[in-house]
Amino acid sequence: MKNWILVLLIGQSALLSGVAQAANVARGQQLYNMHCAACHGPRGEGVMPEAPKFRMGERLDQPDMVLMQSVRTGKKAMPPFFGVLQDAQILDVLAYVRTLR
């Protein structure tokens, strides 16, 4: 049973890695503008207190899977986006955010 769980986790990780490579930056920008810019700023400068300043590279040293989990569950003042954005959409946003640096 444990081996099957490990296989499933490895398969999911590989699948998500492939999705991350195929992320759509243009769609990520649209989603960022709709859901993120009010707090993180239109250019990632950080508007709300404690919102990471993506333009300065804050938090961008973390892997996509770690950042995706933060977006899913929320962090500090940021609400959870689980059920609002699909994983592929979150990866699109992350791909766009990484261009703000």
Buried (B, 14 or more C-beta within 10 A) or exposed (E): EEEEEEEEEEEEEEEBBEBBEEBBBEBBBBBBEEBBBEBBBEEBEBEEEEBBBBBEEBBBEEEBBEBBBBBBEEBEEBEEBBEEBEBBBBBBBBBBBBEBE
